[in-house]
Amino acid sequence: MRYKGVICFSAVDWDFLKQRTHYLMAGLAEKGLRVFFVENTGVRCPGLNDMPRVISRLRTAAGQIKNVEVSSNLDIFSPLAIPFPFSIFAITYNKQYFKLKINNYLKKYNLKPSEIIFWTYLATPVVLSIIRDYKWGVTVYDIVSDSKIIQPRLAPYEEQLLKGSDFTFFASITLYDKYYKLAKNPVLFKDGFNLEIVNKNIDIPEIKEMQRPRFIYIGGLNKKLCLDFIIELAKYFQNGSVILVGPRTDDIKIPSLGNIYQFPKQMYVNLAGFLKEADAGLVPYFSDDYSGAMHPAKLNEYLSFGLPIVATATPELKRLSEIWGNGYFYLGNSAEEFVRAADKAIAEDNVKMRQKRLKMALENTWEKRINELNEIIGNIFH
């Protein structure tokens, strides 16, 4: 084994909704690599809407939140970094702070930088500096969204990271096409599917009492959501149910219609109780430059349960629909088209189509994706 460990600077926390970051790092840990998972340090200055996350970080660092169950090879670090990514003082402090933690990690497990895969989702001044200060075995910049749209000041740092990283992974075809010419070694590395909750015997009594058809959305309830689509869907299917499951930010108000049901963030295993009773999965995103280029992580859960996906016709989902073929996506550009797509999804759904969707998930598991890393990067594990 050439590489013995991974240092990952993540854009999300470990207890956030499960997605690409979690599956990759957990998978590498299961393969025997010692993973040091650094939770999100942010790419912008925090605002009032970020206070719950800041408080949660402080509580975690103080040991007030019980540890989640993870592999013995995975260490989760909740940093108390200064949350001003472009302040000279903050950069200087955070760089030394992280280097101290990294050096302790290397010493604790008797690892050399040359034995480490440095994996980042962040293109910040601090991360770029840390990459340059060590002779890492290999560096990977994994792009799941265009963060420069949220924080334009990241642009020069990302350009350096694209040119300097040994590998730049792209989670979506749209992002790959947009930036592959800038990267030294671009790789379209697609998401896999996780089927661990498919056969879980979880029941959510409230869901069983809701009228059909049942449309479900799992994920963050935030500014990415086009509420007009959700409202029109609920109005059209007055005898059906629209179920929203996930953490809500303060800047979004869920419509108060009688057949729209909101549930808070759930333990991952409990999602099985929602999904197995649903008739279709929703991705009602705005089709802007940010959301439109993303590969939604929730496709994993929807297809693993054989659900048709009713979604906004974003550039990425239109491409996936063309590649995968009929029966997976039902897309709309407007609220009216979205409702028609939902109607068609319900009308066409059957056992054969559900088996087809599940087959797609079974043939593209995260385990398979992890094994592909061995071919791309080389000599990660036996």
C-alpha positions as CSV (number, residue, x, y, z in Angstrom):
1,M,0.0,0.0,0.0
2,R,1.6,3.2,-1.2
3,Y,-0.8,5.5,0.7
4,K,-1.7,5.0,4.3
5,G,-3.9,8.0,5.1
6,V,-6.2,10.7,3.9
7,I,-6.6,14.3,5.1
8,C,-9.9,15.6,4.0
9,F,-10.9,19.3,4.2
10,S,-14.7,19.0,3.8
11,A,-17.3,21.5,2.8
12,V,-19.9,19.9,5.1
13,D,-19.9,18.5,8.7
14,W,-19.9,14.8,9.3
15,D,-23.4,14.8,10.9
16,F,-24.8,16.7,7.9
17,L,-27.0,15.0,5.3
18,K,-25.0,12.1,3.9
19,Q,-23.4,12.8,0.5
20,R,-20.4,12.2,-1.6
21,T,-17.9,13.4,1.0
22,H,-19.1,11.0,3.6
23,Y,-19.3,7.9,1.4
24,L,-15.8,8.4,-0.1
25,M,-14.1,9.0,3.3
26,A,-16.0,6.2,5.0
27,G,-15.2,3.9,2.1
28,L,-11.5,4.7,2.2
29,A,-11.4,4.2,6.0
30,E,-13.0,0.8,5.5
31,K,-10.3,0.0,3.0
32,G,-7.7,0.5,5.8
33,L,-6.6,4.1,5.3
34,R,-6.4,6.4,8.3
35,V,-8.8,9.3,7.5
36,F,-8.6,12.7,9.2
37,F,-11.9,14.4,8.4
38,V,-11.8,18.2,8.9
39,E,-15.3,19.5,9.1
40,N,-16.4,22.6,7.2
41,T,-14.4,25.8,7.9
42,G,-16.5,27.9,5.5
43,V,-15.7,29.9,2.4
44,R,-17.4,33.2,3.5
45,C,-17.9,35.2,6.7
46,P,-20.7,33.9,8.8
47,G,-24.0,35.8,9.1
48,L,-27.0,35.5,11.4
49,N,-28.3,32.5,9.5
50,D,-25.1,30.7,10.3
51,M,-25.4,31.1,14.1
52,P,-27.1,27.6,14.7
53,R,-24.1,26.0,12.9
54,V,-21.6,28.1,14.9
55,I,-23.3,27.2,18.2
56,S,-23.3,23.5,17.2
57,R,-19.6,23.7,16.3
58,L,-18.8,25.2,19.7
59,R,-20.9,22.5,21.5
60,T,-19.2,19.7,19.5
61,A,-15.7,21.1,20.3
62,A,-16.7,21.3,24.0
63,G,-17.7,17.6,24.0
64,Q,-21.4,18.3,24.6
65,I,-22.6,16.3,21.6
66,K,-22.2,12.5,21.7
67,N,-20.0,11.0,19.0
68,V,-21.6,9.5,16.0
69,E,-20.7,5.9,15.1
70,V,-17.8,5.8,12.6
71,S,-15.1,3.5,11.5
72,S,-12.2,3.1,13.9
73,N,-9.9,4.4,11.0
74,L,-11.8,7.7,10.8
75,D,-11.0,10.7,13.0
76,I,-13.5,13.6,12.8
77,F,-12.1,17.0,13.7
78,S,-14.4,20.0,14.4
79,P,-12.1,23.0,14.1
80,L,-12.5,26.2,16.0
81,A,-11.0,28.2,13.2
82,I,-11.5,31.9,12.9
83,P,-14.4,32.1,10.4
84,F,-13.1,34.9,8.2
85,P,-11.4,33.1,5.3
86,F,-9.9,36.2,3.6
87,S,-8.6,38.1,6.7
88,I,-4.8,38.2,6.9
89,F,-4.9,37.6,10.6
90,A,-7.4,34.7,10.3
91,I,-5.4,33.1,7.5
92,T,-2.2,33.3,9.6
93,Y,-3.8,32.0,12.7
94,N,-5.8,29.2,11.0
95,K,-2.8,28.0,9.0
96,Q,-0.8,27.5,12.1
97,Y,-3.8,26.0,14.0
98,F,-4.4,23.4,11.2
99,K,-0.7,22.6,10.8
100,L,-0.5,21.9,14.5
101,K,-3.4,19.5,14.3
102,I,-2.1,17.9,11.1
103,N,1.3,17.4,12.6
104,N,-0.2,15.8,15.7
105,Y,-2.3,13.5,13.4
106,L,0.8,12.5,11.5
107,K,2.8,11.9,14.6
108,K,0.0,9.9,16.4
109,Y,-0.3,7.4,13.6
110,N,3.4,7.5,12.5
111,L,2.6,8.8,9.0
112,K,4.7,10.8,6.6
113,P,3.2,13.5,4.3
114,S,4.3,11.4,1.3
115,E,2.0,8.6,2.5
116,I,-1.0,10.9,2.6
117,I,-3.7,11.7,0.1
118,F,-4.6,15.3,0.7
119,W,-8.3,15.7,-0.4
120,T,-10.1,19.0,-0.4
121,Y,-13.5,20.4,-1.2
122,L,-12.4,23.9,-0.3
123,A,-10.3,26.3,-2.4
124,T,-9.4,28.8,0.4
125,P,-6.2,30.6,1.1
126,V,-5.5,28.4,4.1
127,V,-6.0,25.1,2.3
128,L,-3.9,26.2,-0.6
129,S,-1.1,27.2,1.8
130,I,-1.2,23.9,3.6
131,I,-1.0,22.0,0.3
132,R,2.2,23.9,-0.5
133,D,3.8,23.5,2.9
134,Y,3.9,19.7,2.8
135,K,5.2,17.2,0.2
136,W,1.9,15.2,0.1
137,G,1.8,11.9,-1.7
138,V,-1.0,13.1,-3.9
139,T,-3.5,16.0,-3.9
140,V,-7.1,15.8,-5.0
141,Y,-9.5,18.7,-5.4
142,D,-13.0,17.4,-5.5
143,I,-15.6,19.8,-7.0
144,V,-19.2,19.2,-6.2
145,S,-20.5,22.8,-6.8
146,D,-19.3,26.1,-8.1
147,S,-18.5,27.8,-4.8
148,K,-17.2,30.9,-6.6
149,I,-20.9,31.8,-7.3
150,I,-21.4,32.0,-3.5
151,Q,-18.0,33.7,-2.8
152,P,-16.4,35.3,-5.9
153,R,-13.2,36.0,-4.0
154,L,-12.4,32.3,-4.2
155,A,-11.7,32.6,-7.9
156,P,-7.9,33.1,-7.9
157,Y,-7.4,30.4,-5.3
158,E,-9.4,27.9,-7.1
159,E,-7.5,28.6,-10.3
160,Q,-4.3,27.8,-8.5
161,L,-5.8,24.7,-7.0
162,L,-7.1,23.5,-10.4
163,K,-3.6,24.0,-12.0
164,G,-1.7,22.6,-9.1
165,S,-3.7,19.6,-7.8
166,D,-2.5,16.2,-9.0
167,F,-6.2,15.3,-9.7
168,T,-9.3,17.4,-10.0
169,F,-12.5,15.4,-9.6
170,F,-15.8,16.7,-10.9
171,A,-19.1,15.4,-9.5
172,S,-21.2,16.6,-12.5
173,I,-20.8,16.6,-16.2
174,T,-21.8,20.3,-16.2
175,L,-18.9,21.3,-13.9
176,Y,-16.5,19.1,-15.8
177,D,-17.3,20.7,-19.1
178,K,-17.0,24.2,-17.6
179,Y,-13.6,23.8,-15.9
180,Y,-11.7,20.7,-17.3
181,K,-9.5,22.8,-19.5
182,L,-8.1,24.6,-16.4
183,A,-7.2,21.5,-14.5
184,K,-3.9,19.7,-14.7
185,N,-5.6,16.2,-14.5
186,P,-9.4,16.5,-14.7
187,V,-11.5,13.4,-13.9
188,L,-15.3,13.1,-14.2
189,F,-15.8,11.0,-11.0
190,K,-19.5,10.2,-10.7
191,D,-21.4,9.6,-7.5
192,G,-22.2,6.1,-6.5
193,F,-25.3,4.7,-4.7
194,N,-25.6,3.6,-1.1
195,L,-28.1,0.9,-0.4
196,E,-27.6,0.4,3.3
197,I,-31.0,1.6,4.4
198,V,-33.1,0.0,1.6
199,N,-34.0,-3.1,3.7
200,K,-34.2,-1.4,7.0
201,N,-37.5,-2.1,8.8
202,I,-38.4,1.4,9.8
203,D,-42.0,2.7,10.0
204,I,-43.2,6.3,10.2
205,P,-46.9,6.0,11.1
206,E,-47.7,9.6,10.0
207,I,-46.6,8.9,6.5
208,K,-48.8,5.8,6.1
209,E,-51.8,8.0,7.0
210,M,-51.1,10.6,4.3
211,Q,-53.0,10.5,1.0
212,R,-51.4,9.4,-2.2
213,P,-49.7,10.2,-4.4
214,R,-46.9,11.0,-1.9
215,F,-44.1,13.2,-3.2
216,I,-41.0,13.4,-1.0
217,Y,-38.1,15.8,-0.8
218,I,-35.2,15.0,1.4
219,G,-32.4,17.5,2.0
220,G,-31.8,21.0,3.1
221,L,-34.8,23.3,3.0
222,N,-33.0,26.4,1.8
223,K,-32.7,29.0,-1.0
224,K,-32.0,26.3,-3.6
225,L,-35.7,25.3,-3.5
226,C,-38.1,26.8,-5.9
227,L,-41.2,27.1,-3.6
228,D,-43.5,28.0,-6.5
229,F,-43.0,24.5,-7.9
230,I,-43.8,23.0,-4.5
231,I,-46.9,25.1,-4.1
232,E,-48.3,24.3,-7.6
233,L,-47.6,20.6,-7.0
234,A,-49.6,20.7,-3.7
235,K,-52.5,22.6,-5.3
236,Y,-52.7,20.3,-8.3
237,F,-52.6,17.1,-6.2
238,Q,-55.0,18.3,-3.6
239,N,-55.8,14.7,-2.6
240,G,-52.1,13.9,-2.5
241,S,-49.2,14.8,-0.1
242,V,-46.0,16.8,-0.4
243,I,-43.5,15.7,2.2
244,L,-40.4,17.8,3.0
245,V,-37.7,16.2,5.2
246,G,-34.6,18.0,6.3
247,P,-33.1,21.0,8.2
248,R,-34.6,24.4,7.3
249,T,-32.7,27.6,7.2
250,D,-34.3,30.8,8.6
251,D,-34.4,32.5,5.2
252,I,-37.0,30.2,3.8
253,K,-40.7,29.9,4.8
254,I,-42.5,26.7,3.9
255,P,-45.9,27.3,2.4
256,S,-48.8,26.6,4.8
257,L,-51.0,24.4,2.6
258,G,-52.9,21.5,4.2
259,N,-51.2,18.8,2.2
260,I,-47.6,20.0,2.6
261,Y,-45.9,18.3,5.5
262,Q,-42.6,19.3,7.0
263,F,-40.3,17.0,9.0
264,P,-37.0,18.1,10.7
265,K,-33.7,16.5,9.9
266,Q,-33.8,12.7,10.5
267,M,-31.3,10.1,11.5
268,Y,-30.1,8.6,8.2
269,V,-31.6,5.2,8.9
270,N,-35.0,6.7,9.5
271,L,-35.2,8.0,5.9
272,A,-36.1,4.4,5.0
273,G,-39.4,4.9,6.7
274,F,-40.2,7.9,4.5
275,L,-38.9,6.7,1.2
276,K,-40.5,3.3,1.2
277,E,-43.9,4.9,1.5
278,A,-43.3,7.5,-1.2
279,D,-44.4,7.5,-4.8
280,A,-41.9,9.9,-6.3
281,G,-38.8,11.9,-5.2
282,L,-38.5,15.7,-5.7
283,V,-35.6,17.9,-6.8
284,P,-37.4,21.3,-7.1
285,Y,-34.2,23.4,-7.4
286,F,-33.8,26.7,-9.1
287,S,-32.0,26.2,-12.5
288,D,-29.4,28.9,-11.8
289,D,-25.6,28.7,-12.3
290,Y,-25.1,27.3,-8.8
291,S,-27.8,24.7,-8.3
292,G,-28.2,23.9,-12.0
293,A,-24.6,22.5,-12.2
294,M,-24.9,20.2,-9.2
295,H,-25.4,16.5,-9.1
296,P,-28.0,16.3,-6.3
297,A,-26.9,13.8,-3.6
298,K,-30.5,12.8,-2.9
299,L,-30.7,10.9,-6.3
300,N,-28.9,8.2,-4.3
301,E,-31.8,7.6,-1.9
302,Y,-34.6,8.1,-4.5
303,L,-33.3,5.6,-7.0
304,S,-32.2,3.1,-4.3
305,F,-35.9,2.9,-3.4
306,G,-36.9,2.7,-7.1
307,L,-38.6,6.1,-7.1
308,P,-39.2,8.2,-10.2
309,I,-37.6,11.7,-9.9
310,V,-39.6,14.8,-10.5
311,A,-37.2,17.7,-10.9
312,T,-36.4,21.0,-12.3
313,A,-34.9,20.7,-15.8
314,T,-31.4,21.9,-14.7
315,P,-28.5,21.5,-17.1
316,E,-27.1,18.6,-15.1
317,L,-30.3,16.7,-14.8
318,K,-31.2,17.1,-18.4
319,R,-27.8,15.6,-19.3
320,L,-28.3,12.7,-16.9
321,S,-31.8,12.1,-18.3
322,E,-30.3,11.9,-21.9
323,I,-27.6,9.4,-20.7
324,W,-29.8,7.2,-18.5
325,G,-32.8,7.1,-20.7
326,N,-36.6,7.1,-20.0
327,G,-38.2,6.4,-16.7
328,Y,-35.7,8.0,-14.3
329,F,-36.3,11.7,-14.6
330,Y,-39.5,13.7,-15.2
331,L,-38.4,17.3,-15.8
332,G,-40.0,20.7,-16.0
333,N,-38.8,24.3,-16.6
334,S,-41.8,26.0,-15.1
335,A,-44.3,25.3,-12.3
336,E,-46.8,24.2,-14.9
337,E,-44.3,21.8,-16.6
338,F,-43.2,20.6,-13.2
339,V,-46.7,19.6,-12.3
340,R,-47.2,17.9,-15.7
341,A,-44.0,16.0,-15.1
342,A,-45.2,14.8,-11.7
343,D,-48.5,13.7,-13.2
344,K,-46.6,11.7,-15.9
345,A,-44.2,10.2,-13.3
346,I,-47.1,8.8,-11.3
347,A,-49.0,7.6,-14.4
348,E,-46.0,5.7,-15.8
349,D,-44.7,4.2,-12.6
350,N,-44.9,0.4,-12.2
351,V,-43.0,-2.5,-10.7
352,K,-40.9,-3.0,-13.8
353,M,-39.8,0.6,-13.8
354,R,-38.9,0.5,-10.1
355,Q,-36.8,-2.6,-10.7
356,K,-35.0,-0.8,-13.5
357,R,-34.2,2.1,-11.2
358,L,-33.0,-0.1,-8.4
359,K,-30.8,-2.0,-11.0
360,M,-29.1,1.3,-11.8
361,A,-28.3,1.8,-8.2
362,L,-27.0,-1.8,-7.7
363,E,-24.7,-1.5,-10.7
364,N,-23.2,1.8,-9.5
365,T,-22.5,1.4,-5.8
366,W,-20.2,3.5,-3.8
367,E,-18.0,0.4,-3.2
368,K,-17.5,0.2,-7.0
369,R,-16.6,3.9,-7.1
370,I,-14.1,3.5,-4.2
371,N,-12.4,0.6,-6.1
372,E,-12.2,2.9,-9.2
373,L,-10.0,5.3,-7.2
374,N,-7.4,2.6,-7.1
375,E,-7.2,2.7,-10.9
376,I,-7.3,6.5,-11.1
377,I,-4.9,7.4,-8.3
378,G,-3.1,4.1,-8.1
379,N,-1.8,1.9,-5.2
380,I,-4.3,3.1,-2.6
381,F,-5.2,-0.3,-1.3
382,H,-4.7,-3.9,-2.3
